């Protein structure tokens, strides 16, 4: 796994544009009650090395609110992985790079994006024990034939998407789009 996407401003900009596009599509679809959706973005304090010129934009989560029923609609995101403080790109790439937390890898991750060893271990446990039984993964993994190696998540998932594209960063963005349903409360359910 390369750290290049973490320092490539183009990737950060593409992720921001992808989130705005999804929010625009949700707005165009309107609310289930028939009301119009208006911007209701909320503040986030993401960690993970966002370029200085994009920090303000990355400090907001795309969200909408119905003018009629006041229901909040928060579309899926490729930038934020649910309620985690580290950005999705960091969680996926650093987890894929570590593939098992060693002291050397933990020091490299901390130097690169400021993530601690304990956080790396929590992410690793989440990918291996919490993510596989989710309703999302049970349905989504059927789209990936041959199956990805669950013991190597998220590296095996990222490799699958990276193998299908030509430009650097496109595989990462494809992977984050694939994972975006888990970024909302509706998409992260754990199977019974």
C-alpha positions as CSV (number, residue, x, y, z in Angstrom):
1,X,0.0,0.0,0.0
2,X,1.3,3.4,-0.9
3,X,0.9,6.5,1.2
4,X,0.8,8.6,-1.9
5,X,-3.0,9.2,-1.8
6,X,-2.6,10.7,1.7
7,X,-0.4,13.4,0.3
8,X,-2.1,13.8,-3.1
9,X,-4.3,17.0,-2.9
10,X,-6.1,15.7,-6.0
11,X,-7.5,12.7,-4.1
12,X,-8.6,14.9,-1.2
13,X,-10.4,17.2,-3.7
14,X,-12.1,14.3,-5.5
15,X,-13.4,12.9,-2.2
16,X,-14.9,16.3,-1.3
17,X,-16.5,16.6,-4.8
18,X,-17.9,13.0,-4.5
19,X,-19.6,13.9,-1.1
20,X,-21.1,17.0,-2.6
21,X,-22.4,15.1,-5.6
22,X,-24.1,12.5,-3.4
23,X,-25.6,15.3,-1.3
24,X,-26.9,17.0,-4.5
25,X,-28.5,13.8,-5.6
26,X,-30.2,13.4,-2.3
27,X,-31.4,17.0,-2.4
28,X,-32.8,16.5,-5.9
29,X,-34.7,13.4,-4.7
30,X,-36.4,15.3,-2.0
31,X,-37.9,14.0,1.3
32,X,-40.2,11.0,1.5
33,X,-43.0,13.4,2.7
34,X,-42.7,15.4,-0.5
35,X,-40.9,18.4,1.1
36,X,-37.8,20.1,-0.2
37,X,-34.5,19.4,1.3
38,X,-32.2,22.3,2.4
39,X,-28.6,22.3,3.6
40,X,-28.2,21.4,7.2
41,X,-24.5,20.6,7.3
42,X,-22.9,20.0,10.6
43,X,-19.4,20.6,12.0
44,X,-16.8,17.8,12.2
45,X,-13.3,18.0,13.5
46,X,-11.7,15.3,11.4
47,X,-8.1,14.1,11.9
48,X,-5.9,12.7,9.3
49,X,-3.7,15.2,7.4
50,X,-6.1,17.1,5.2
51,X,-4.2,19.7,3.1
52,X,-4.4,23.2,4.6
53,X,-6.4,24.6,1.7
54,X,-9.2,22.1,2.2
55,X,-9.4,22.0,6.1
56,X,-12.4,24.4,6.2
57,X,-14.3,22.4,3.7
58,X,-13.5,19.1,5.4
59,X,-14.7,20.6,8.7
60,X,-18.4,20.1,7.5
61,X,-20.4,16.9,7.0
62,X,-22.9,17.1,4.2
63,X,-26.4,16.8,5.6
64,X,-29.9,18.0,4.6
65,X,-33.2,18.9,6.4
66,X,-36.7,18.7,5.1
67,X,-38.5,22.1,4.9
68,X,-41.9,20.4,5.7
69,X,-41.4,17.6,8.2
70,X,-37.9,18.8,9.5
71,X,-36.5,15.2,9.2
72,X,-32.7,15.2,8.8
73,X,-31.3,13.3,5.8
74,X,-27.6,12.6,6.0
75,X,-26.4,11.0,2.7
76,X,-23.6,8.5,2.6
77,X,-20.1,9.9,2.6
78,X,-16.7,8.9,1.1
79,X,-14.9,11.3,3.5
80,X,-16.3,10.3,6.9
81,X,-16.6,6.7,8.2
82,X,-19.5,7.0,10.5
83,X,-18.7,8.8,13.7
84,X,-15.0,8.1,13.6
85,X,-12.8,11.2,14.1
86,X,-10.2,10.0,11.5
87,X,-11.3,10.4,7.9
88,X,-12.3,7.3,6.0
89,X,-9.3,7.5,3.7
90,X,-7.0,7.4,6.7
91,X,-8.8,4.5,8.4
92,X,-8.9,2.4,5.2
93,X,-5.3,3.2,4.0
94,X,-3.6,3.0,7.3
95,X,-5.5,-0.1,8.3
96,X,-4.5,-1.7,4.9
97,X,-0.9,-0.6,5.3
98,X,-0.6,-2.1,8.8
99,X,-2.1,-5.5,8.1
100,X,-1.1,-6.4,11.7
101,X,0.2,-3.8,14.1
102,X,4.0,-4.0,14.7
103,X,6.0,-1.3,16.5
104,X,7.6,-0.1,13.2
105,X,4.3,0.1,11.4
106,X,2.7,1.9,14.3
107,X,5.5,4.5,14.4
108,X,5.1,5.1,10.7
109,X,1.4,5.6,11.0
110,X,1.8,7.9,13.9
111,X,4.4,10.0,12.0
112,X,2.2,10.1,8.9
113,X,-1.2,11.0,10.4
114,X,-0.9,11.0,14.1
115,X,-2.8,7.8,14.9
116,X,-1.8,5.9,18.1
117,X,-1.0,2.2,18.5
118,X,-4.2,1.7,20.5
119,X,-6.3,3.3,17.8
120,X,-4.6,1.1,15.2
121,X,-5.5,-2.0,17.2
122,X,-9.1,-0.8,17.6
123,X,-9.3,-0.3,13.8
124,X,-7.8,-3.8,13.2
125,X,-10.3,-5.4,15.5
126,X,-13.2,-3.5,13.9
127,X,-12.2,-4.7,10.4
128,X,-11.7,-8.3,11.5
129,X,-14.5,-8.8,14.1
130,X,-17.1,-6.1,13.9
131,X,-17.3,-5.3,10.1
132,X,-17.7,-8.9,8.7
133,X,-21.0,-9.7,10.5
134,X,-22.7,-6.4,9.5
135,X,-25.8,-6.5,7.4
136,X,-24.0,-4.3,4.9
137,X,-21.0,-6.6,4.4
138,X,-23.2,-9.8,4.3
139,X,-25.0,-8.3,1.3
140,X,-22.2,-6.4,-0.3
141,X,-19.5,-9.1,-0.3
142,X,-21.7,-11.0,-2.8
143,X,-20.8,-8.3,-5.4
144,X,-17.1,-9.2,-5.1
145,X,-16.3,-12.4,-7.0
146,X,-14.1,-14.1,-6.3
147,X,-14.5,-13.2,-2.6
148,X,-12.1,-11.0,-0.9
149,X,-9.9,-12.4,1.9
150,X,-11.8,-11.3,5.1
151,X,-8.7,-12.0,7.2
152,X,-6.9,-9.2,5.3
153,X,-9.6,-6.5,5.4
154,X,-9.4,-3.7,4.3
155,X,-6.2,-4.4,2.3
156,X,-7.9,-7.2,0.2
157,X,-10.9,-4.9,-0.5
158,X,-8.7,-2.0,-1.5
159,X,-6.6,-4.3,-3.8
160,X,-9.8,-5.5,-5.5
161,X,-10.8,-1.9,-6.3
162,X,-7.3,-0.9,-7.2
163,X,-6.9,-3.7,-9.7
164,X,-9.8,-2.4,-11.8
165,X,-8.6,1.1,-12.5
166,X,-5.7,2.8,-14.2
167,X,-5.2,6.1,-12.3
168,X,-3.8,6.3,-8.8
169,X,-6.5,7.2,-6.2
170,X,-9.4,5.9,-8.4
171,X,-9.3,2.5,-6.7
172,X,-9.3,4.1,-3.3
173,X,-12.2,6.3,-4.2
174,X,-14.1,3.3,-5.6
175,X,-13.5,1.4,-2.4
176,X,-14.7,4.4,-0.3
177,X,-17.8,4.7,-2.5
178,X,-18.5,0.9,-2.0
179,X,-18.1,1.4,1.8
180,X,-20.2,4.6,1.9
181,X,-23.5,3.0,3.0
182,X,-21.9,2.2,6.4
183,X,-21.4,5.9,7.0
184,X,-25.0,6.5,7.9
185,X,-27.0,5.0,10.8
186,X,-29.1,2.9,8.4
187,X,-26.2,1.2,6.8
188,X,-24.1,0.0,9.8
189,X,-26.4,-2.6,11.3
190,X,-24.9,-5.8,12.8
191,X,-26.5,-9.0,11.7
192,X,-28.3,-11.1,14.3
